[in-house]
Amino acid sequence: MPTQKNRRFWNVRRATAGLAALAAGALVLSACSSNDDAASSADPNAVTVYSGRTENLIGPLLAEFTEQTQIPVDVRYGDSADLALLVNEEGDRSPADVFISQSPGAIGFLAGEDRLSALPESSLNRVKSAFRNKDGEWVGLSGRVRVLVYNKDEVEESELPPSVFDLTGSDYEGRVALAPSNGSFQDFVTAMRAESGEETTQNWLDGMAANGAVSYANNTAIVEAVGRGEIPMGLVNHYYNARAQAENPDVASENYFFPNKDIGSLLIATAMGVLSSANQTQEAQELVNFLLSDSAQEFFSTETSEYPLAKGVAAPPGVPPLDSLEYDTVDLDSLGGGLAKTLEMIEASGLASS
């Protein structure tokens, strides 16, 4: 029987995705997870992964892991929060050994439901303490920093604000794009609540709405709109514009990293952990160690333009090294439990319907 916390999380996913049949669908998946195409292998030694990262972002690494270790990998791809719900519904019957989450929120939910086991110190110590669970149950894999992308032909550097809170001012009226339905934006708002309080956060959301902030479907749409001069600036993750610049070095869009550890430059981590119900614990741990290895971490740098979180691995080409930035961090576990309230606040501001 789902816990009260699970039901609240369920309602969050329905609000976020807008899918009326989500609850019934997840229960069906739970009932037949061992029989469908998600995670079935003739090899009993296969490690089963539930991945909130899409196949193009993690699949090549999983294939390389199998090639190097001869350990087969079965993967179920899907939305991170939906998969977290599924794991919790399956309970000890879950075939999953490893959970990979696009953001800390979903994996933080599993940690709160006691679905993860502690990782060894050798794995945890590969990353800074800010990018791992305080109980050692999940570890950061790659990171993206929130930025203000702007059109350099439309915006002077002197116009760039020292804080994301300044964007509610009259100088930015109708000039800022947001993606209220995007998970990273919601993680950012949840982090703002944790750091600055709910009143300040609601005032910022209300202020952005009152100031004519323009809603877009996602980060890619914002970067494209800024690049073609449709809107002067927008809040996104850093790697979207890094990719745009790699495809077209002449694009007019540039990333601006807020200084002084402003919440506008929050670092959000992709995370992974081993399920407490895992059948292949040794193989699962080998996969975790592989994904934290230098070669795997370099994949995120060169192929996805994300920041590798393992120590000593270089930043992506074309973006400033992480150590050179004054990025902000918060307790990443807080990004899971606070999502329901965040969605309520975004909706109350009117941004979601802009």
C-alpha positions in Angstrom: 0.0 0.0 0.0 1.5 3.4 -1.0 2.5 5.6 1.9 1.0 9.1 2.4 4.3 10.5 1.2 4.1 8.4 -1.9 0.6 9.6 -2.6 1.7 13.2 -2.4 4.6 12.5 -4.7 2.1 10.8 -7.1 0.0 13.9 -7.2 3.0 15.9 -8.0 3.8 13.8 -11.0 0.2 14.1 -12.2 0.4 17.9 -11.9 3.7 18.1 -13.6 3.0 15.8 -16.5 -0.7 16.5 -16.9 -1.5 12.8 -17.6 -4.8 11.8 -16.2 -4.0 8.1 -16.5 -0.6 8.2 -14.9 -1.6 6.5 -11.6 -3.3 3.6 -13.3 -0.4 3.2 -15.7 2.2 3.1 -13.1 0.3 0.4 -11.2 0.0 -1.7 -14.4 3.8 -1.3 -14.9 4.4 -2.4 -11.4 2.3 -5.6 -11.9 4.0 -6.7 -15.1 7.5 -5.2 -14.8 9.2 -8.6 -14.9 7.3 -9.6 -18.1 7.5 -6.5 -20.3 10.3 -5.1 -22.5 11.7 -2.9 -19.7 14.0 -5.2 -17.8 14.2 -8.9 -18.8 17.3 -10.8 -19.6 18.2 -14.5 -20.2 21.3 -13.9 -18.2 20.7 -14.0 -14.4 23.9 -12.1 -13.8 22.6 -9.0 -15.7 22.5 -5.7 -13.8 19.1 -4.0 -14.2 19.1 -0.2 -14.4 16.1 2.1 -14.1 17.2 5.2 -15.9 15.7 8.7 -15.9 18.4 9.7 -18.3 17.5 9.1 -21.9 19.2 6.4 -24.0 21.3 8.8 -26.0 22.8 10.4 -22.8 23.6 7.2 -20.9 23.2 4.2 -23.3 26.7 4.4 -24.9 28.3 4.3 -21.4 26.2 1.3 -20.4 27.3 -0.5 -23.6 30.9 0.3 -22.9 30.5 -1.1 -19.3 29.3 -4.4 -20.8 32.1 -4.5 -23.3 34.8 -3.9 -20.6 33.3 -6.1 -17.9 31.2 -8.7 -19.8 28.4 -7.9 -17.4 25.1 -7.6 -19.3 22.9 -4.5 -18.6 19.1 -4.4 -18.9 17.6 -0.9 -18.9 14.2 0.6 -18.4 14.2 4.2 -19.6 11.5 6.7 -18.5 10.8 9.8 -16.5 12.9 9.9 -13.3 9.9 10.6 -11.0 7.7 8.0 -12.7 10.4 5.4 -12.3 11.0 6.3 -8.7 7.3 5.8 -8.0 7.4 2.4 -9.8 10.3 1.3 -7.7 8.5 2.2 -4.6 5.3 0.4 -5.8 7.3 -2.7 -6.6 9.1 -2.7 -3.3 11.3 -5.6 -2.6 10.0 -7.3 -5.8 11.6 -4.6 -8.0 14.0 -6.0 -10.6 16.0 -2.8 -10.5 19.6 -2.9 -9.1 20.7 0.6 -10.0 18.6 3.8 -10.2 19.9 6.8 -12.3 18.0 10.0 -11.9 18.0 13.1 -14.1 17.7 15.2 -11.0 18.1 14.7 -7.2 14.4 15.0 -6.5 13.4 11.5 -7.6 16.3 9.7 -6.1 15.9 11.8 -2.9 12.4 10.4 -2.8 13.7 6.8 -2.9 16.2 7.6 -0.2 13.4 8.9 2.0 11.4 5.7 1.4 14.5 3.6 2.5 14.8 2.1 -1.0 18.5 2.7 -1.4 21.6 1.1 0.2 24.7 2.9 1.4 27.5 3.2 -1.1 31.1 2.4 -0.2 33.4 5.3 0.8 35.6 4.6 -2.2 32.7 5.6 -4.5 31.4 8.5 -2.4 34.9 10.1 -2.1 35.1 10.4 -5.9 32.9 13.5 -5.6 32.6 16.5 -3.2 30.3 16.1 -0.3 27.9 18.7 -1.8 27.1 16.2 -4.6 26.2 13.2 -2.5 23.5 12.1 -0.1 24.4 12.8 3.6 23.8 9.1 4.4 25.9 8.0 1.5 22.9 6.4 -0.4 23.4 8.2 -3.7 26.2 10.1 -5.5 26.3 12.8 -8.1 27.1 11.7 -11.7 27.1 15.0 -13.7 26.0 18.5 -13.1 24.4 21.4 -14.8 24.5 25.0 -13.6 21.5 27.4 -14.0 22.4 30.4 -16.1 20.9 33.5 -17.7 21.3 33.0 -21.5 21.2 36.3 -23.3 21.4 37.7 -26.9 24.7 39.6 -27.0 23.4 41.7 -29.9 20.4 42.8 -27.8 21.8 43.0 -24.3 24.8 44.9 -23.1 27.0 43.3 -20.4 26.2 46.2 -18.1 22.5 45.2 -18.3 23.2 41.7 -16.8 21.9 41.6 -13.2 24.1 40.6 -10.2 21.3 38.4 -8.9 18.4 36.4 -10.3 16.2 38.4 -7.8 16.8 41.5 -9.8 14.9 40.1 -12.8 11.6 41.3 -11.2 12.7 44.9 -11.8 11.3 47.2 -14.4 14.5 47.1 -16.5 13.6 43.5 -17.3 9.9 43.8 -17.9 8.8 41.5 -20.7 12.4 40.6 -21.5 12.9 37.3 -19.6 11.9 33.7 -20.7 11.1 30.9 -18.3 10.1 27.2 -18.6 7.8 26.8 -15.6 6.9 23.1 -16.4 10.6 22.1 -16.7 12.0 19.9 -14.0 15.2 21.9 -13.6 13.3 25.2 -13.2 11.2 23.5 -10.5 14.3 22.2 -8.8 15.7 25.7 -8.9 12.5 27.1 -7.3 12.5 24.4 -4.6 16.2 25.3 -3.9 15.2 28.9 -3.6 12.6 28.0 -1.0 15.1 26.0 1.0 17.7 28.9 0.9 15.6 32.0 1.0 12.3 30.9 2.4 8.8 30.5 1.0 7.7 34.1 1.3 10.7 35.4 -0.6 10.3 32.7 -3.3 6.6 33.4 -3.8 7.3 37.1 -4.0 9.9 36.3 -6.7 7.5 34.1 -8.7 4.7 36.7 -8.4 7.2 39.4 -9.4 8.3 37.6 -12.5 4.7 37.0 -13.5 3.8 40.7 -12.9 6.9 41.7 -14.9 5.7 39.9 -18.0 8.1 36.9 -17.9 7.4 34.8 -21.0 6.8 31.0 -20.6 8.3 28.5 -23.0 7.9 24.8 -23.2 11.6 23.9 -22.3 15.2 25.1 -22.2 15.9 24.3 -25.8 13.0 26.5 -26.9 14.3 29.4 -24.8 17.9 29.2 -26.1 16.6 29.1 -29.7 14.3 32.1 -29.1 17.1 34.1 -27.5 19.5 33.1 -30.3 17.2 34.5 -33.0 16.3 37.6 -31.0 12.7 36.7 -30.2 13.4 37.5 -26.5 16.5 39.1 -25.0 17.3 36.6 -22.2 16.0 33.5 -20.3 16.8 31.2 -17.4 18.1 27.8 -18.5 20.7 25.1 -17.8 24.2 26.0 -19.0 24.7 23.1 -21.5 21.8 24.0 -23.8 23.6 27.1 -25.1 27.0 25.3 -25.0 25.5 22.8 -27.5 24.0 25.6 -29.6 27.4 27.3 -29.8 29.0 24.0 -30.7 26.5 23.6 -33.6 26.8 27.2 -34.7 29.7 29.3 -33.4 28.1 32.4 -34.8 24.9 32.1 -32.7 24.2 35.3 -30.8 23.3 33.7 -27.5 25.8 33.7 -24.5 25.6 32.2 -21.0 25.8 34.5 -18.0 26.7 32.9 -14.7 25.4 34.8 -11.7 28.2 35.7 -9.3 28.6 35.5 -5.5 26.9 32.0 -5.2 23.6 33.5 -6.2 20.7 31.0 -6.4 20.4 31.9 -10.0 23.6 29.8 -10.6 22.4 26.7 -8.7 24.3 23.5 -9.6 21.8 20.6 -10.0 23.2 17.1 -10.1 22.3 14.0 -12.0 22.5 11.2 -9.4 22.7 7.4 -9.1 22.3 4.8 -6.3 22.0 1.1 -5.7 18.6 -0.3 -4.6 18.4 -1.9 -1.2 16.4 -4.7 -2.9 19.1 -5.2 -5.6 19.8 -8.8 -6.6 23.1 -8.1 -8.3 24.8 -5.9 -5.7 28.4 -6.6 -6.7 27.6 -5.9 -10.4 25.6 -2.9 -9.5 28.6 -1.5 -7.5 30.9 -2.2 -10.4 28.6 -0.1 -12.6 28.6 2.8 -10.2 32.4 2.8 -10.0 32.5 2.6 -13.8 30.2 5.6 -14.2 32.5 7.6 -11.8 35.7 6.6 -13.6 37.6 9.2 -15.5 36.7 7.8 -19.0 33.0 7.7 -18.2 33.1 11.2 -16.7 34.9 12.6 -19.8 31.9 11.3 -21.8 29.6 13.8 -20.0 32.1 16.6 -20.6 32.6 16.0 -24.3 29.3 14.5 -25.4 26.7 16.3 -23.3 28.5 19.5 -22.2 27.7 18.8 -18.6 30.1 19.2 -15.7 31.7 15.9 -14.6 31.3 15.6 -10.8 34.2 13.2 -10.2 37.3 14.9 -8.9 40.0 15.8 -11.4 38.0 15.5 -14.6 38.1 18.5 -17.0 35.1 20.7 -17.7 33.3 20.6 -21.1 34.9 22.5 -24.0 33.6 26.1 -24.3 32.4 26.5 -20.7 34.3 27.9 -17.7 35.7 25.3 -15.3 33.5 24.6 -12.4 36.1 25.7 -9.9 36.1 29.1 -11.5 32.4 29.7 -10.9 30.7 31.0 -7.8 27.9 28.6 -8.2 25.3 27.8 -5.5 24.5 24.5 -3.8 21.8 23.5 -1.4 21.0 20.2 0.3 20.1 18.3 -2.8 17.9 15.8 -0.9 15.5 18.7 -0.2 14.6 18.9 -3.9 12.5 15.8 -3.7 10.2 16.3 -0.7 9.4 20.0 -1.6 8.3 19.6 -5.1 4.5 19.5 -4.4 4.6 22.9 -2.7 6.8 24.3 -5.4 4.2 23.4 -8.1 1.5 25.0 -6.0 3.5 28.2 -5.8 4.3 28.3 -9.5 0.7 27.8 -10.4 -0.4 30.4 -7.8 1.9 33.0 -9.4 0.3 32.5 -12.8 3.6 31.7 -14.6 2.4 28.2 -15.5 -0.4 29.5 -17.5 1.5 32.4 -19.1 
